[in-house]
Amino acid sequence: MNSKSFEKAKKLREYLQREGVLTLRVCAYDALSAVLIERAGFEVVGTTGYGISASLIGQPDIGLVGFAEMLERVRTIVNATELPVDADIDTGYGNALNVFWAVKNFARVGVAGIRLEDQVWPKRCGHMEGKNIVPLEEMINKIKAATDAKNEENPEMVIGARTDARTVAGFEEVVRRAKAYAEAGADYVYVETPQSLYEIETLVREVSKPISFNIIPGGKTPIFELEKLAELGVKYLSVPMICLYPATKAIMEALNALKNKDLEKISHMGVNWSEFNEIVGIKKWNKLETKYSK
């Protein structure tokens, strides 16, 4: 563990303890989107399993991307930003031993936190139908394994535990699991697809650790006002598709313009040459090139 990884994890941990402050986990699917998130002034970069599956292999989030592929993509995201990165590691890619190994390796590439879910592997996007969840005791052992692994690598690293029980077993099971995951050592509990502000308020009241969930346009969770969530005591909100969906639409529109031979329209649809080079840091590399050419 290097000091930078330690400090990033410590910072993420501190963010989750702020009273009355809703921290946004703004999700990247590659290095460039992580750069843009940092430039926009956000505090935390998350990784999106769906976004990585779509951008890496062009397929949906149904468990097709394995541990090694995910680890390598997350490594490039960590290297692209100075912000803490909270990585989606799906189910941990197997049993508790697989979780232990996965968390150690994600810690070694410098993530500030990981989020582990209680679906059966191969898993699928939490807003899809057809999900299954593992027994409570199995997930508790995975959380314990994740905690032991991070303590060996970076004790400040944040462990998030996600439950997909809402659409599988109902809200009472969500509360039961959320409490158990908090007691097992999770630093925050991520509840997939809560259905109302009442459910969110209940979780904040009943669970001893910070509550998190996500909002996806067209997903199963309604879109709530951020100020209201902060009032209710929600500490951490994931926004997984904020980069992927707009980028996809912009590319489709540009390709359609090209198909129609409308080059003039294309020239006004995105950043220009100099703007893009500035975004990816060309000035720094030009300075280094000059320095090492003397």
N, C-alpha and C positions, 0 to 999 in steps of 0.2 A: 504494500500500500504506500502510495506517495502522499505527501502533505496536501497536495491540491485535491486529491480524491477525498481525503479526510475532511477538508474544509467545506467542500461542496455538499457532502453528506450532512455535515453539521448544520449548514445553512438550510438545507431542505427540512431537517428536523425542527429547526427554529421556526420556519415558516408555518409548520403545522400546529404550533403552539400559540400563535398570535390570537388574542381575544378580539372577536368582532371583525376579523379580516378573512375574507374568502380568497384563498390562493388558487390561481388558475394553473392547471397542468395542461399546457398548450402543446399539442402533439405533432411531432415531426415523423415523416416516413423515410427521410433520407437526410444526408448532410446539408444540402442546400436549404431545405425547409427549416432545419435547425438554425442555420445562419439567419434566416429571415425572422424567425421567432425572437432571437436575441436582439436583432436590429430594431424590432418593433417595441422593445422595452419590457417584455415579460420577464418573469422571475424564474420559471421552471419550464424545462422541456420534457415532455413525456414522449414515449414512443407508442405508436399505434400498430397493434398486430395486424389489423385489417389493412392499414395503409402500407405496411411493409410487405404483406402478402401480395397486394395488388401491384405495387411498384416493382417488387423483386421478381415475381413469377407470373404476374398478370392473372392471378386467380383469387377467388374469394377466401375469406377467413374461415376455413374449415379444417385447420390442422395440417395443411400441406407443407408449411415451412417448418423445418426442424430446428433443433437446438443450435447446431453449428452455423447454419445460415442466419438465424436470428442474432446470434452473438456477434457475427462479423458485421452485420448491418448496424447494430447498436454501437459497436466500436467506432465506426465511421461517424456516427452522430455525436458521440461523446467527444471525439477529436475535433469536431467542427465548431464547438461552442464552449464558452466559459461558464455557461449556466449549469446548475445541477440537472442531471438527466435521471428521470424516474422511468425505468424500463418495464414494459409489459413482457413478462416471460411466460405467458399462457398458463398451463398447468404445471410447469416445471419439467415437462417432457418425460413423465413417467411416475415412478413411485417416490418415496421420501429420499431414497439414495440419489436418484436422478436430480431431485430438487437441491439436495446438498451440493452436488457437483455443479449444477447450473449456477447457483447463487455464488459459489466461490469464483467461477469464471466470469460472471457478469461483474462482480466486485473488482476483479483484476483488470478489466478494461475501463474501470473508472466510473461506473454508474453511482449515483448518489442514493438510489433506491430501486427496489423492484416491486412489482405487483404480481401476486400469485393467485390463481383462481381455482374454484372447487368443481369445475366441470370434469367429466370423464374425457380422457384423451383417446382419439383425436377430438378436439373441441371445435366449437364454432362461435362466430360472433354472437355476443350476448343478446343482441336484438333479433336474432334468428329463431325460428321454431326448431323443435326437435332436439333440444338440449337434454343432457342428463348430468346429474351431479354425483360426486363420490360420497360415501358415508361420512358423517361428521368426524368420526375418530380418525379416518384416513387423512382428512384435511388438517386436523389438529397436528398430526405427526409431521405433515409437510411443513407447517408453520414452524414447528420446533426445529426441524432440519434446516430450514432457511435461516432461522435465528442463530443456530450453532455455526453455520457456514459463514455468515456475515461477521460473527464475532471473531472468527479466525482471520478474516481479511481486513475488515473495516468496521469496528464496533459502532460507529456513528451511522452506518448505512441504514436506511429506512426500509422496513418490511411492510408492504401493504397486502392485505388478504381480501380477496374478492369472493362474494357469493352470488351465484346465479340462481338461487333458490326461488326468487319471486315468481317467475313464470312456470316453474317446475313443481313447486310444493306449497306455494302460498306465502303470505306475509308473515304469519306466525313463525314459520320455519326460518325466514330471513332473520327475524329478531333473535331467535334461538342461536342460529349460527353466528350472527354478528357478535353477540355476547361471548360466545365460546372462542371465537377467533381472537377477540381482544384479550381475553384471559390467557390464551395460549401464547401470546407474545407479539401479535401484530401491532405495528405502530399506528396504523389506520385501517379502517374497514371500508371496503369499496362495495357498494350494493348496486348490482346491475338491475336496471329497469324499475326503479321505484315508480309508483303510479300516481302519487299525489303528494301535496305538501304535508298532509296529515301523516303519511307514512314517514316522510323525511324527518318531521318534527319528533315523531315517536322514536325513531332510531337515535337521533341526537340525544334525546332524554334518557333512553334505556341503555345505551352502549357507552362504555367507559373510555373509548378511544375516539379520535376524530372520524367523522363520517365523510365518505366521498362517493360520488357517482359520476355518470357522464351524461352529456346531452348531445344527441345526434339528430339533425334535421330529418324528419320522417321516421324516427325511431319510436320505441315503445314508451319512453318517458316524455311527458309534456315539457315544453320549454318554459322555464320559470325565470322570473326576474332575479338578477344576481344580487341586488340589494335585499330582496326578501330572503334569499338563501343565507346571506350573511346574518340577517336578523335572527334567523332560526338557529344559528350556531353551526352551520355547515362550514368546515374549515378548508375543504379541498374539492375542487370541481375539475373534472377532466373534459377537455374539448377535443375529441379525437379526430374529427374530420375537417377541422377548420382550414387546414392547408390542402388536403387531398381533394375535397369536393370542388372548391373554386378553381384549383389548378386543372382538374379534369375538364370542367366546363370551358375554361379559357382555351385549352388545347383543342377541344372539339370545335369551338368557334373559329379558331385560327385555321384549322385544317379545312373546315367548310369554306372559309373565304378563299383559301388556296385552290380548292376544288373548283370554285367559281371564277378563278383567275383574277381575284380582286386583290392585287398586291398593294394597292394604296391603302385599303382597309387594314391589311395585315400590319403595315408599317406603323399604325397608330394603336395596335392592340396590346402591346407589351412594352417593357423597358427597352431602351436602345443599347447600342454597343458599349458606350462609355458608362452608362448607368450600371449595366450588368457587371462589367469588369470591376467597377468600384465595389459592388456588393460582394463579390468573391475575393476581394482583397488584393487586387493587382498592384496597388501602390506599395504595399509591404514587400512583395516579391521583387519589384523593380529596385527598391532600396537595397535589398539583400544582394541582388545581382550586381549592383554597382559596387557595394562594399567588398564583395569577394572577387571582383575583377581587377582590383588595384594591385 
